[in-house]
Amino acid sequence: MKRPTIAEIARRAGVSKVAVSYALNGQPGVSDTTRQKVLGIAEELGWVANGAARALSGAATRTIGMVLRRPARILGVEPFFMELISGVEAELSARDYALTLQ
């Protein structure tokens, strides 16, 4: 089944995508009636916020970057680096953070 979108919620509610965004994010700019209608349709469709999209909008990404200055061929064959990366990722994941490796 296809993931529900803000556009689909807007179409069903008879409002703009901007109004849906305001309603879903608790921002002013829509009436209480419209907000409740949008939230009801979103719940009915099973809509959930897209984390990647929120990250692009400036929300906290909960992502930590790690830079290793080593040739890629060494990172793939040297057990130390794989253990290091795996351990860091496991600890971050347990705290709901992601790891970006460069």
C-alpha positions as a printed Julia matrix, in Angstrom:
102×3 Matrix{Float64}:
   0.0    0.0    0.0
   1.24   3.48  -0.93
   2.22   5.85   1.88
  -0.39   8.62   2.35
   0.76  12.12   1.41
  -0.08  15.66   2.47
  -1.48  16.19  -1.04
  -3.94  13.33  -0.53
  -5.01  14.69   2.85
  -5.48  18.15   1.3
  -7.58  16.74  -1.52
  -9.85  14.84   0.88
 -10.17  17.8    3.25
 -10.75  20.3    0.43
  -7.92  22.56   1.6
  -4.44  23.49   0.4
  -1.29  21.5    1.15
  -0.06  24.51   3.14
  -3.17  24.35   5.35
  -2.56  20.63   5.91
   1.07  21.29   6.82
   0.03  23.99   9.31
  -2.6   21.72  10.84
  -0.3   18.7   11.14
   2.51  20.77  12.63
   0.35  22.66  15.12
   1.08  26.01  13.52
  -1.34  28.95  13.48
  -3.02  29.85  10.22
  -5.9   27.35  10.11
  -9.17  27.27  12.0
  -9.79  24.74  14.74
 -12.44  23.13  12.54
 -10.01  22.7    9.65
  -7.28  21.45  11.98
  -9.57  18.78  13.44
 -10.77  17.75   9.97
  -7.18  17.42   8.69
  -6.02  15.51  11.78
  -8.97  13.13  11.47
  -8.27  12.4    7.81
  -4.54  11.99   8.53
  -5.32   9.47  11.26
  -7.83   7.64   9.05
  -5.22   7.3    6.29
  -2.46   6.28   8.71
  -0.31   9.28   7.82
   2.99   9.62   9.7
   5.57  12.36   9.34
   8.49  11.63   7.04
  11.7   12.02   9.08
  13.83  12.83   6.05
  11.45  15.57   4.96
  11.44  17.07   8.45
  15.22  17.05   8.47
  15.25  19.06   5.26
  12.97  21.64   6.86
  15.5   22.36   9.58
  14.21  20.07  12.3
  16.74  18.2   14.42
  18.02  15.15  12.57
  19.5   13.33  15.56
  22.4   12.33  13.32
  26.07  12.21  14.25
  28.77  12.38  11.61
  32.0   10.38  11.74
  34.93  11.15   9.48
  37.65   8.53   9.11
  40.67   9.57   7.1
  41.75   6.2    5.84
  41.68   4.61   2.37
  38.36   2.86   1.76
  40.12  -0.44   1.06
  41.55  -0.41   4.6
  38.18   0.32   6.2
  36.68  -2.71   4.48
  39.34  -5.22   5.51
  40.7   -3.96   8.83
  38.62  -5.49  11.68
  39.38  -2.61  14.06
  37.52  -0.07  11.94
  34.49  -2.29  11.4
  34.29  -2.96  15.15
  34.68   0.76  15.9
  31.96   1.8   13.46
  29.65  -1.0   14.59
  30.09  -0.1   18.26
  29.49   3.61  17.7
  26.41   2.88  15.57
  24.98   0.5   18.18
  25.36   3.05  20.98
  23.86   5.85  18.9
  20.99   3.68  17.73
  20.12   2.76  21.31
  19.7    6.5   21.93
  17.65   7.08  18.75
  20.51   8.71  16.84
  21.8    7.84  13.39
  25.39   7.64  12.16
  26.62   9.22   8.94
  30.02   8.0    7.85
  32.35   9.96   5.6
